[in-house]
């Protein structure tokens, strides 16, 4: 298998998990903003949404530890879907809190097991995890646009969780010792992990601080979600082929469009698309430095993004300076990804220099079936 070739054996699994992520997030968002909102006041609904997010982020860290240790991860995916579906059908009149708890735990477990499975089979490529992250954006947007979408999402999610083949969910690309030999053993690795997580937080801070005059009404939610989803899918695809060239193009182009053309709907959507190309890049780079913990990479990045969202309340005045925020965050993203990619290239160079035969190199074991 060539270095920049997409693993065809993983394509059905990537598509399936991306579809399930769309349905899972769509069902949860539809319940929170749909049926649950009809049985409580606005203040209580805001508290329930905050409780749901904290519980989902917190339990995803615990489920990631379990997901990174088990063999067949799709078993955990099916169990998580059943918990989520139980929360979806749980009567709201009995207990709203119990309904929210079940859906938060089920959704957190699903994303932890699914992301761990995709990253462990990714051969350190970004395409699969990029497609996976598109599902949640589209699912939440559809739920906000049409709350009845949640009932369709729950039904399709249950059908998609049915088992297909015995090997689904099993680590296919490489075992843990081979993954460890590919990654650079450097004292800078923990620092780069923290730096990449900081980039996730600042990227979330920047994304939620943006406002557009044309973004009015429910249709604008769909347009922004479509641009973000397209950027995430395209970002992983291009990064696997062009590496830092795609990073520089996405950050430079996205920053320029959002700073100087935010009044234009088409150009600002293009800026959103370009900047969202960085999400699979950050996840892929985190996995390269944490090869034993694919699920934890996803959960930590989600936690960092959530903290970045709430940082808006702590620093609202800085968020109003959109030009400064965009230039600062994009510059830090470029420097961080460049440093991480440089260390990865040094790792590949050193491993190949100390290997007598190419046929027995660690990279060849990873990139060949």
FILUM-30852 format. One record per residue: residue number from 1; residue in one letter; x, y, z of N, C-alpha, C in turn. Coordinates in steps of 0.05 Angstrom, whole numbers. Layout:
<pts>
seq|type|neast|nnorth|nup|caeast|canorth|caup|ceast|cnorth|cup
NUM|A|X|Y|Z|X|Y|Z|X|Y|Z
...
</pts>
This chain:
<pts>
seq|type|neast|nnorth|nup|caeast|canorth|caup|ceast|cnorth|cup
1|X|17|-24|0|0|0|0|17|25|0
2|X|11|44|-17|27|68|-19|22|87|5
3|X|42|105|9|40|122|32|15|140|32
4|X|8|150|9|-14|169|8|-39|157|-3
5|X|-41|130|-2|-65|117|-12|-85|113|11
6|X|-110|119|6|-130|116|26|-136|86|30
7|X|-136|76|55|-142|48|60|-170|40|51
8|X|-172|25|30|-198|18|19|-213|0|39
9|X|-199|-16|54|-213|-34|73|-226|-18|95
10|X|-218|6|101|-230|23|122|-252|40|112
11|X|-255|44|86|-275|63|75|-303|57|84
12|X|-313|32|82|-340|26|91|-344|32|121
13|X|-324|27|137|-326|32|166|-326|62|171
14|X|-309|77|157|-309|106|160|-337|118|153
15|X|-348|109|131|-374|119|123|-395|112|143
16|X|-394|88|153|-415|79|172|-413|94|198
17|X|-389|97|209|-386|111|234|-393|141|231
18|X|-386|153|208|-394|181|204|-424|184|203
19|X|-437|165|190|-467|166|189|-478|162|217
20|X|-467|144|233|-477|139|260|-472|163|277
21|X|-449|177|273|-444|202|289|-464|223|282
22|X|-471|226|257|-492|245|249|-519|238|263
23|X|-526|213|263|-551|205|275|-551|208|306
24|X|-528|201|318|-527|202|347|-528|231|357
25|X|-512|249|345|-513|277|353|-540|290|346
26|X|-551|282|323|-577|293|315|-599|285|334
27|X|-599|260|343|-619|251|362|-617|265|388
28|X|-592|268|399|-589|282|424|-596|311|422
29|X|-587|325|401|-594|353|398|-624|358|394
30|X|-637|339|380|-666|342|376|-681|339|402
31|X|-672|321|419|-686|317|444|-682|341|462
32|X|-658|352|463|-652|375|481|-667|400|472
33|X|-667|405|446|-679|429|436|-708|424|427
34|X|-717|399|428|-744|393|420|-762|386|443
35|X|-766|359|448|-785|350|467|-779|359|496
36|X|-753|358|503|-746|366|531|-751|395|535
37|X|-747|412|515|-751|441|518|-781|447|523
38|X|-799|429|515|-827|434|519|-836|428|548
39|X|-820|415|564|-828|406|590|-812|421|612
40|X|-798|442|605|-783|457|626|-780|486|617
41|X|-772|502|636|-768|531|631|-742|535|616
42|X|-738|559|606|-713|566|591|-689|563|609
43|X|-691|572|634|-667|570|652|-661|541|658
44|X|-681|525|663|-676|497|668|-664|483|644
45|X|-674|491|620|-663|479|596|-633|485|592
46|X|-626|510|598|-597|517|596|-581|501|616
47|X|-591|497|640|-577|481|660|-575|452|651
48|X|-596|441|638|-595|413|628|-575|410|606
49|X|-573|430|588|-554|429|566|-525|430|577
50|X|-521|448|597|-494|449|610|-488|423|624
51|X|-507|411|638|-503|386|651|-497|363|631
52|X|-512|364|609|-507|343|588|-479|346|577
53|X|-470|369|571|-443|373|559|-421|365|579
54|X|-424|373|604|-403|365|624|-402|335|628
55|X|-426|323|630|-427|294|634|-416|279|610
56|X|-423|288|586|-413|275|561|-383|277|559
57|X|-372|301|564|-343|305|561|-328|289|583
58|X|-339|290|607|-326|276|629|-326|245|626
59|X|-348|234|618|-350|205|615|-335|196|590
60|X|-332|213|570|-318|205|546|-288|200|552
61|X|-277|214|571|-249|209|580|-247|181|592
62|X|-267|173|608|-266|147|620|-271|125|600
63|X|-290|129|582|-295|109|561|-271|107|542
64|X|-257|128|538|-233|127|520|-212|108|532
65|X|-208|109|558|-189|91|571|-197|62|565
66|X|-223|56|568|-233|29|563|-231|22|533
67|X|-238|41|516|-238|35|487|-210|29|477
68|X|-190|43|488|-163|38|479|-151|12|489
69|X|-165|-2|507|-154|-27|518|-168|-51|507
70|X|-193|-48|497|-208|-72|488|-200|-79|460
71|X|-207|-103|452|-200|-113|425|-220|-104|404
72|X|-244|-116|405|-265|-109|386|-280|-84|396
73|X|-275|-62|384|-287|-37|394|-315|-33|384
74|X|-323|-47|363|-351|-44|353|-371|-56|373
75|X|-363|-74|390|-380|-83|411|-387|-61|430
76|X|-368|-44|437|-373|-21|453|-390|-1|439
77|X|-387|2|412|-404|20|397|-433|11|398
78|X|-438|-15|395|-466|-24|396|-478|-21|423
79|X|-462|-26|445|-472|-22|472|-479|7|477
80|X|-462|25|467|-466|54|470|-492|63|456
81|X|-496|52|432|-520|59|417|-546|50|432
82|X|-544|27|445|-567|17|460|-573|36|484
83|X|-552|45|498|-556|63|520|-568|89|510
84|X|-558|100|488|-568|124|477|-598|121|469
85|X|-604|98|457|-632|94|448|-651|91|472
86|X|-641|79|494|-657|77|518|-663|105|529
87|X|-643|122|528|-648|150|537|-668|164|518
88|X|-666|158|492|-684|172|473|-713|164|478
89|X|-719|139|484|-747|130|488|-755|132|517
90|X|-737|140|535|-745|142|563|-766|164|566
91|X|-788|159|580|-810|179|582|-800|205|596
92|X|-805|227|583|-797|253|594|-813|259|620
93|X|-837|250|622|-854|257|645|-844|243|670
94|X|-830|221|668|-820|207|691|-796|222|703
95|X|-776|227|686|-752|241|696|-737|252|672
96|X|-735|279|670|-720|291|649|-690|287|654
97|X|-682|288|679|-654|285|685|-643|257|677
98|X|-659|237|683|-651|209|676|-649|206|646
99|X|-666|219|631|-665|218|602|-640|231|592
100|X|-633|254|603|-609|269|595|-584|252|602
101|X|-584|240|625|-560|224|634|-555|201|615
102|X|-576|186|608|-573|163|590|-563|171|562
103|X|-574|193|552|-566|202|525|-537|213|525
104|X|-530|226|547|-502|237|548|-482|214|550
105|X|-488|195|567|-469|172|570|-468|156|545
106|X|-491|150|532|-491|135|507|-476|149|485
107|X|-480|175|482|-466|190|461|-436|191|466
108|X|-429|196|491|-400|197|498|-387|170|492
109|X|-399|148|500|-388|122|496|-385|115|466
110|X|-406|123|451|-405|117|422|-381|131|409
111|X|-378|157|414|-357|172|401|-329|163|411
112|X|-327|154|436|-301|145|446|-293|119|432
113|X|-311|100|430|-305|74|418|-301|77|388
114|X|-318|93|375|-316|96|346|-290|110|338
115|X|-284|132|352|-259|146|346|-234|129|351
116|X|-235|114|373|-212|96|379|-209|75|357
117|X|-231|65|347|-229|45|326|-219|56|300
118|X|-228|80|293|-220|92|267|-190|100|268
119|X|-182|113|290|-154|121|292|-135|98|293
120|X|-143|76|307|-125|53|309|-121|39|282
121|X|-140|43|264|-139|30|238|-130|50|216
122|X|-123|74|224|-120|96|204|-93|96|191
123|X|-73|81|201|-46|81|191|-34|110|192
124|X|-42|124|212|-33|152|217|-42|171|195
125|X|-63|164|180|-74|182|160|-98|198|172
126|X|-104|221|160|-124|239|171|-151|236|158
127|X|-153|222|136|-178|222|120|-201|210|136
128|X|-197|188|150|-219|174|164|-230|191|187
129|X|-213|201|204|-223|217|226|-235|243|217
130|X|-225|254|194|-237|278|183|-266|273|175
131|X|-271|251|161|-299|245|153|-316|239|177
132|X|-305|227|198|-320|220|222|-330|246|236
133|X|-314|266|237|-321|291|251|-342|307|236
134|X|-347|301|211|-367|315|196|-395|308|205
135|X|-399|284|215|-425|275|222|-439|291|244
136|X|-423|297|265|-435|312|288|-444|340|280
137|X|-429|353|263|-436|380|255|-462|380|240
138|X|-464|362|221|-489|361|205|-513|352|221
139|X|-508|333|239|-530|323|256|-542|344|274
140|X|-525|360|287|-535|381|305|-549|402|289
141|X|-538|409|265|-551|430|248|-579|420|239
142|X|-581|395|231|-607|385|222|-627|384|245
143|X|-618|378|269|-636|377|293|-645|405|300
144|X|-628|426|297|-636|453|302|-655|464|281
145|X|-651|454|256|-668|463|234|-696|450|235
146|X|-696|424|242|-722|409|243|-720|389|266
147|X|-733|396|289|-731|379|313|-742|351|308
148|X|-760|347|290|-771|320|286|-750|301|273
149|X|-728|313|264|-706|296|253|-696|276|274
150|X|-699|282|300|-688|265|320|-701|237|320
151|X|-727|235|313|-740|209|312|-729|192|289
152|X|-724|204|266|-712|190|244|-683|182|251
153|X|-669|200|264|-641|195|271|-639|171|290
154|X|-656|170|310|-655|148|329|-660|121|315
155|X|-680|121|297|-686|96|283|-663|86|265
156|X|-652|105|249|-630|98|232|-605|90|247
157|X|-600|103|270|-577|97|287|-579|68|297
158|X|-602|60|305|-606|33|315|-601|12|293
159|X|-610|18|269|-605|-1|247|-576|-1|239
160|X|-562|22|239|-534|23|231|-516|9|251
161|X|-525|5|276|-508|-8|296|-509|-38|294
162|X|-525|-49|277|-526|-78|274|-499|-89|264
163|X|-491|-112|274|-465|-123|266|-465|-132|237
164|X|-443|-127|223|-440|-134|195|-420|-157|190
165|X|-396|-154|201|-376|-175|197|-360|-178|223
166|X|-347|-201|225|-334|-209|250|-309|-191|255
167|X|-297|-181|234|-272|-166|238|-277|-137|242
168|X|-302|-127|242|-306|-99|245|-300|-90|273
169|X|-285|-68|275|-278|-58|301|-251|-68|312
170|X|-240|-89|299|-215|-99|308|-192|-82|297
171|X|-171|-78|312|-148|-63|302|-136|-78|278
172|X|-133|-63|256|-124|-76|231|-97|-66|222
173|X|-91|-41|226|-68|-29|214|-42|-39|226
174|X|-39|-37|252|-14|-45|265|-19|-49|294
175|X|-2|-65|307|-4|-70|335|11|-48|350
176|X|9|-49|377|21|-27|393|51|-24|390
177|X|66|-46|391|96|-43|388|104|-29|362
178|X|90|-36|340|97|-24|315|90|6|315
179|X|67|13|327|60|41|329|80|57|345
180|X|90|45|366|110|58|383|136|63|368
181|X|144|45|351|169|48|337|168|70|316
182|X|144|76|306|141|96|286|143|124|298
183|X|135|127|323|134|154|335|160|161|348
184|X|167|187|345|193|197|355|192|197|385
185|X|213|186|397|217|188|426|232|213|432
186|X|218|234|440|231|260|445|220|272|470
187|X|236|288|483|226|303|506|207|325|499
188|X|207|332|473|189|353|464|161|342|459
189|X|157|316|458|131|305|452|109|314|471
190|X|113|312|498|92|322|516|86|352|512
191|X|107|368|506|102|396|502|85|401|477
192|X|91|385|456|76|388|431|47|378|434
193|X|43|358|451|16|349|456|0|371|470
194|X|12|384|490|-2|406|503|-6|430|484
195|X|13|434|466|10|456|447|-13|450|427
196|X|-15|426|418|-36|419|400|-64|420|413
197|X|-65|413|439|-90|415|453|-97|445|458
198|X|-77|461|462|-82|490|464|-93|501|438
199|X|-82|491|416|-93|499|390|-122|491|386
200|X|-129|467|397|-158|459|395|-175|479|411
201|X|-166|486|435|-181|505|451|-184|532|438
202|X|-161|543|428|-162|569|416|-177|569|390
203|X|-176|547|375|-192|545|351|-222|545|357
204|X|-230|532|378|-258|533|386|-266|561|395
205|X|-248|573|410|-253|601|419|-257|620|395
206|X|-239|617|375|-241|634|352|-267|628|336
207|X|-273|602|332|-296|595|316|-322|605|328
208|X|-325|603|355|-350|611|367|-351|642|372
209|X|-328|655|369|-329|684|372|-336|699|346
210|X|-336|684|324|-343|696|298|-373|702|296
211|X|-380|724|284|-408|730|279|-410|743|251
212|X|-432|737|238|-436|747|211|-464|760|209
213|X|-465|782|195|-491|796|193|-511|780|177
214|X|-501|764|158|-520|749|141|-530|724|155
215|X|-517|716|178|-525|691|191|-549|695|209
216|X|-573|697|195|-598|700|209|-617|679|200
217|X|-630|666|219|-649|645|212|-637|617|212
218|X|-655|598|209|-646|570|211|-631|561|186
219|X|-636|572|164|-621|564|140|-591|570|142
220|X|-585|592|155|-557|598|159|-542|577|175
221|X|-557|564|194|-544|543|209|-536|520|191
222|X|-553|513|172|-547|492|154|-524|499|135
223|X|-523|524|126|-501|532|109|-474|531|123
224|X|-473|541|148|-448|541|163|-440|512|169
225|X|-459|495|176|-453|467|182|-443|453|157
226|X|-455|459|134|-446|446|109|-417|454|102
227|X|-411|480|106|-384|489|100|-364|477|120
228|X|-371|475|145|-353|464|165|-348|434|160
229|X|-370|420|153|-367|391|147|-350|386|122
230|X|-354|402|101|-338|399|77|-309|404|83
231|X|-303|424|99|-276|430|106|-262|408|122
232|X|-276|395|140|-265|373|156|-259|349|138
233|X|-277|342|120|-272|320|103|-249|326|83
234|X|-249|350|72|-229|357|53|-201|361|67
235|X|-201|370|91|-176|375|105|-160|350|109
236|X|-173|328|118|-158|303|122|-148|292|96
237|X|-165|294|75|-157|284|49|-133|298|38
238|X|-132|325|40|-110|340|29|-85|338|46
239|X|-88|336|72|-65|335|90|-49|309|85
240|X|-63|287|79|-49|262|73|-33|263|48
241|X|-39|282|31|-25|284|5|-5|307|4
242|X|-11|330|16|5|353|13|17|363|39
243|X|11|350|61|23|357|87|20|386|94
244|X|42|399|100|42|427|109|33|447|88
245|X|34|439|62|24|458|41|-6|462|45
246|X|-21|441|51|-49|444|55|-55|460|80
247|X|-39|456|101|-42|471|126|-38|501|121
248|X|-17|509|107|-11|537|102|-33|549|84
249|X|-42|534|64|-63|545|47|-90|548|61
250|X|-97|529|78|-122|531|92|-122|554|113
251|X|-100|556|128|-99|577|149|-96|605|136
252|X|-79|607|116|-75|633|103|-100|642|88
253|X|-112|624|73|-136|631|58|-160|636|76
254|X|-164|618|96|-186|622|114|-184|648|130
255|X|-160|654|141|-157|679|156|-162|703|139
256|X|-152|703|114|-156|726|96|-185|730|90
257|X|-200|708|84|-228|711|77|-245|721|101
258|X|-239|711|125|-255|719|148|-248|747|158
259|X|-223|756|154|-216|782|164|-225|804|145
260|X|-224|799|118|-229|820|99|-255|817|83
261|X|-268|794|85|-292|790|69|-315|777|86
262|X|-316|785|111|-337|772|129|-365|781|121
263|X|-368|803|107|-395|813|99|-406|797|76
264|X|-390|783|61|-399|767|39|-406|738|48
265|X|-429|729|42|-437|703|50|-420|681|38
266|X|-415|683|12|-400|662|-2|-371|661|8
267|X|-358|684|10|-330|685|19|-326|677|48
268|X|-345|685|65|-342|678|93|-347|648|97
269|X|-365|636|81|-369|607|82|-344|593|72
270|X|-331|605|52|-306|593|43|-284|595|65
271|X|-284|616|81|-265|618|103|-271|598|124
272|X|-296|593|130|-304|572|150|-295|545|140
273|X|-299|540|114|-290|514|103|-260|511|105
274|X|-245|531|99|-215|529|100|-205|525|128
275|X|-216|539|147|-206|536|175|-214|510|187
276|X|-237|499|180|-245|472|190|-228|450|179
277|X|-212|455|159|-194|435|149|-172|428|169
278|X|-169|444|190|-148|439|210|-157|418|230
279|X|-182|413|233|-191|395|255|-180|366|251
280|X|-183|353|228|-171|327|225|-141|327|227
281|X|-128|349|219|-99|352|221|-90|350|250
282|X|-103|366|267|-96|366|296|-101|338|308
283|X|-123|325|302|-128|298|313|-107|278|303
284|X|-100|279|278|-80|261|267|-53|265|280
285|X|-45|290|284|-19|296|297|-19|287|326
286|X|-41|291|340|-43|282|367|-39|252|369
287|X|-51|237|350|-49|208|350|-20|199|344
288|X|-6|214|329|22|207|323|39|208|348
289|X|33|226|366|48|228|391|36|212|414
290|X|11|202|410|-1|185|430|-12|159|417
291|X|5|143|406|-4|120|390|-18|99|406
292|X|-13|97|432|-27|77|448|-54|87|457
293|X|-61|111|453|-86|122|463|-102|137|442
294|X|-112|123|421|-127|136|400|-153|149|409
295|X|-168|134|427|-193|146|437|-188|170|455
296|X|-166|169|471|-160|191|489|-153|216|473
297|X|-140|213|449|-134|236|432|-160|251|425
298|X|-180|236|418|-206|248|410|-219|261|433
299|X|-219|248|456|-233|259|480|-219|283|491
300|X|-192|283|491|-178|307|500|-182|331|482
301|X|-183|326|456|-188|348|437|-216|359|441
302|X|-236|341|446|-263|350|452|-264|367|477
303|X|-250|358|498|-249|373|523|-236|400|519
304|X|-214|401|503|-201|427|497|-220|445|482
305|X|-234|434|463|-253|451|448|-275|462|465
306|X|-285|445|484|-306|454|502|-296|476|521
307|X|-272|474|531|-260|494|548|-256|520|532
308|X|-249|518|506|-246|541|490|-273|556|486
309|X|-294|540|484|-321|552|481|-328|569|506
310|X|-322|558|530|-329|572|554|-310|594|561
311|X|-287|594|547|-268|617|551|-279|643|541
312|X|-300|641|523|-312|666|513|-324|682|536
313|X|-334|669|557|-346|683|579|-325|697|596
314|X|-300|685|596|-279|697|612|-265|720|598
315|X|-264|718|572|-250|739|556|-268|749|534
316|X|-290|761|540|-309|771|519|-298|795|504
317|X|-282|812|517|-272|836|503|-252|828|482
318|X|-235|808|487|-216|800|466|-229|787|443
319|X|-251|773|448|-266|759|426|-278|779|407
320|X|-283|804|416|-295|824|398|-275|834|378
321|X|-249|831|383|-229|839|364|-223|815|345
322|X|-240|812|325|-239|788|308|-213|787|293
323|X|-203|809|283|-179|808|267|-155|798|284
324|X|-153|808|308|-131|800|326|-133|770|333
325|X|-158|761|339|-162|733|346|-155|715|323
326|X|-164|721|299|-159|704|276|-130|702|270
327|X|-116|725|270|-88|725|263|-71|710|284
328|X|-78|714|310|-63|701|331|-67|671|331
329|X|-92|662|329|-98|633|329|-86|619|304
330|X|-90|631|281|-80|619|257|-49|617|257
331|X|-36|638|267|-7|637|269|2|615|288
332|X|-11|612|311|-3|591|329|-8|564|318
333|X|-31|561|303|-37|535|290|-15|528|270
334|X|-7|547|254|14|541|234|40|533|247
335|X|48|548|268|73|541|281|72|514|295
336|X|50|508|308|47|482|322|47|459|304
337|X|31|460|282|30|438|264|56|434|249
338|X|70|456|243|96|454|230|116|441|248
339|X|117|448|273|136|435|292|129|405|295
340|X|103|399|298|96|371|301|102|354|276
341|X|97|366|253|103|351|228|133|348|224
342|X|148|368|232|178|366|230|188|343|248
343|X|178|340|272|187|319|289|179|292|278
344|X|155|290|265|147|265|253|165|257|229
345|X|173|277|214|191|272|192|219|263|202
346|X|228|276|224|253|267|236|251|239|246
347|X|228|231|257|224|204|266|226|184|243
348|X|213|190|220|214|173|197|242|171|186
349|X|257|193|185|284|193|175|303|177|192
350|X|300|180|219|318|165|236|312|135|236
351|X|286|128|235|279|100|235|288|87|209
352|X|287|101|186|296|89|161|326|88|160
353|X|340|107|173|369|107|173|381|84|190
354|X|366|75|210|376|54|227|365|26|219
355|X|350|25|197|339|0|188|355|-10|164
356|X|365|-35|165|382|-44|143|367|-50|118
357|X|342|-59|120|327|-66|95|301|-52|96
358|X|292|-40|73|266|-26|72|243|-44|77
359|X|246|-69|69|224|-88|72|218|-94|101
360|X|237|-88|120|233|-93|148|231|-67|165
361|X|226|-45|151|224|-20|166|197|-18|180
362|X|196|-4|202|170|-1|216|149|12|199
363|X|157|32|182|137|45|166|125|27|146
364|X|141|8|135|130|-10|116|110|-30|129
365|X|116|-37|155|97|-54|168|71|-40|174
366|X|72|-14|178|48|1|184|32|6|159
367|X|45|12|137|31|21|113|24|-2|93
368|X|31|-26|100|24|-49|83|6|-68|98
369|X|-14|-78|83|-32|-98|95|-17|-125|99
</pts>
